[in-house]
Structures are given as structure tokens and as C-alpha cells.
Amino acid sequence: LQADAYAGFTALYGEKIQEAACWAHARRYFFEVHAAHASPVAAEALARIARLYDIEDAVRGRPPDERREVRQARAGPELAALHDWLHATLPTLSKKSALAVAIRYTLSRWAALTRYRDDGRLEIDNNAAERSLRAVALGRKNWLFAGSDDGGERAAAIYSLLGTAQLNGVDVEAYLKLLMERLPDHPVNRVDELLPWNVAAQIPALKAAA
């Protein structure tokens, strides 16, 4: 499970579910210190993390086995050097400083932060998931409650369906229009025919007609 350090996830981790932490969250602590104080130490941490992201740019979209191989060869030494640097830097800082907090956060999650190095299926961060949930976060400002557990499950189903449409390059508004027009007369045992990838070719014509 790739996620941030939200405490609510802690109980999930164990033998069946392993934690894969997010480097974007670890980086944010250092970024905030540098933005507030122009700290050379924070700048050094940001530069080291940037090199990890440069490696990701080189392997993005490649098969998992290739990603693992490149990460182990290139990110592995960078991660080892960063780990040593963090340990060497921490004793030189005030224990209550924001920079010390950033380093302790990173070191306390080191195993989870480095799990991506040895698993090509994982990403270096969970930014993609957070971007996909932005619509949910914005929506909460307009409707505070789903009304019930059943309402929450229906909302999750709709979000998933519309997110799938987007991932398949289907215009969401046009897709919803198609669904509203066809669902009343469509056989319930053939509802899969209306899934986004099955109607994607029909959406451009529908938009042109509108």
C-alpha cells in the first residue's frame, strides 16, 4: 500500500500488506524548512532527493523488471549515501528544530521509503493517487456528507467509473450523457457494454452531434 504517514493506515500493515512510503511527503518537510529559512542543510537534502527523481524520469513507463534493475544500480547508491548523510547530520541539529523533525520523519520510514527501489511496480511517491482524489477533496467543500454508508459506496462507485473514463481518454460529460440516454432501455445483464472502454469510439460522434 503506497500512502503517506497517516496514522489510520498503521493498523493495515503486517505480513499481508507492506507499506510503501511517499518521497514527496518526505521532501515536503525539507522544502518547507528551506522556503522559510533558506537552510543550506535543507537545500542539500532537496538536491539529494532531486537526484532520485531524475532517475525516475529515466525509467518512467518502462517495465517493472527494468525499473527495478535501474533503481538498484543508480538509486541504490544514492539512497545509501542519503541515509548516511541524514544520520551524520541529525546530531548536529537542535532536537526540536524543524529540520531535525524532517530528518527523523525520513529515517523512521526508511524501509518503506526505499521499498520502491526493489519493486519495479511501485512509484517513488503517491502523487498520482492524490491527484486522482483531488476531485473528491474539492467535492467535500460542496457536499459534506454522503448521507449513509450506502451513499458512500454509491459515491465511490461513481468516482471509480468517472475516473476510469478519464484514464481511457473518454470525455466524462459526454460519457455521462450517453449513459443517461441508454441506461433506461439497456438490458441489465449487458451493462458491461456501457463501460468506458467499450463506448470510447462512440463518444466523439456523440459530442459532434450535440
N, C-alpha and C positions, 0 to 999 in steps of 0.2 A: 504494500500500500504506500503510494507516494503522496506525502502530505506535509503540512507544516507541523509545528510542535504543539498544536492544540492539545491540551491535556485530555480532552474527551476521547482521543484516539488511543491513549495509552493502553487501555484495557484490551484492545483488539490484538495487540502484538504478542506473539508467542511462537509456538512451534509451527503453526499453520500459516500465520501471517507475519511477514517480516516488514520492518519499517524501512522505507527509502526516503530519506530526508531531502529537503529542498535547499539547494545552494543559493537561490535568490533570496530566501529568508535570512540565511546566514550572512549574505553580503549586505543586506539592508542595514544591519546593526552597524557595520563599519561605515557604510555610506552616510548614515545619519550623523555619526561622530565627525566624519571628515567635513560634511556640509556645515556643521555647527562650529567647528574649531580649526579646520584646515590642518588636521593632525597628520604629520608625516608617517606615523605608525599606521594609522588607518589607511592612508594612501598606499602604503606598501602592501597591506592586506588586500586592498582593492586590485592592485596591479597583479598580485599573485592569483587571485580568483579570476581576473580577466583572462589570464593565460589558459585556465581551464576551459573557459567559454570559447576561446579561439580554437581549441582542439575540437570542441563540439561543433563549431561551424564547419570543420573539415569532414566530419563524419555524419552530419545530419542527413537523414534519408537513406543511409546505407544499411545493408542487412545487419541484424544483431551480432552475428559472429565477427564481422568486420569491425563493427563499432567496439566490441569488447577487445579485440586484438589491438586496435589503435589506442584505445584508452589505457590499456595495461602498459603499452610501450611508452606512451607520451604523457598521459595524465598521471600514471603511477608515480614516476619520479617527482612530478610537480606536487602531488598530494603529500608525498613523504617529506619533501622539503618544507612545505607549508606547515605540516604537523610539527616538525622540529622547531620551526621559527615561532609558531604560536606558543609552544612550551617554553622556549627561551625568553620570549617577550613578556609573558604573563607576570613573572616575579618582579619585573622592573616597574610595574604599574601599581597605582593605588587600587586596593581590592574593591573599592566602591565606585571606581571610575566607570564611565560608560564603555570605555574601550576594554576594560577588564571583563565587563559583563558580556561584550561581544565575543571575546576570546573564549570565555567559559562556555557560552552557548554553543560555539562551534565545536570545541573539544568534547563537550558532554554528548554530542550527537555524531561523533566522528565515524563510528561504524556505519550508521545509517546514511551519513553524508557521502561516504566512499563506496557504498554498495553499488552504485551505478557503474563504477569502474570495471567490475567483474560480471556485469549483466547487461548485455547489449540491448535488451528490451526496455531498459529503464532510461529515463531522461535525467539530465543534470538537475532539473528543477521541475516543479509542478505548475509552471506559469500557464501552460496550455489549458490545464483543467480549470485554473482560476479565471482565465479569460472566458471560457465557455460558461462559467457560472455567473459572469457579470450581469447578465440579463436577470437572473434570479435576484441578485442583490439589489439591482435597481428597482425591480418589481416590488420588493418588500416595502419600498417607500410609498407605493400606491395602494397596496393591499397588505395589511399587517398579518392577516390570519387566513389560513386555508379553510377554516370553519370546522374541520373534523379530521380524524385520521384518514378517512376515505377521501376527503377533499385533497389532502396532501398527496395521497397516492395518485389521484387523478392528475393533479398538477405535475407530479414527477413524470407521469406517462406523456403528458402533452409536451413538457420541456424536452423529453427524450426524443419524441417524434420530430419536433421542430429542429432540434439540434442535429438529428440525423439528416433532415432535409438540407440543412446548411452544409454539412460535411459532404453531401452528394452534389453540391453545386446547384441545388434547386431553389428558386425564388420562393421564400416562405409565404409571402402574401398570396402569390399565385397558387401555391400548393394548397393553402387553406381554402381558397375559392373552389378549387377542383374538388376537394373533399366534401365541402358543403353541398355542392351540386350533385355529387354522385352517391354519397352515402345513403340517402333515403331509399334509393331503389337498388342498391348493390347487395348481392347475396352475402349474408354474414359469414358463410363458410368459405368465401373467396376474398375476404377483406385484405389478405396479404397482397392482392393485386394492386392495392392502392398505396403500398409502401413507397417511400420517396424514390428509391432506385428503379422501381417498376413503372413509374409515371414520368420520370425525368424528361424523357424525349417529348412528352406531350405538353410540357409547361410553356416552352417558347411560343407555340401556336396559340395556346390559351391567352397569353399576355398580348399577343398581336391582335387577337380578336377583341379583347377588352379595349 
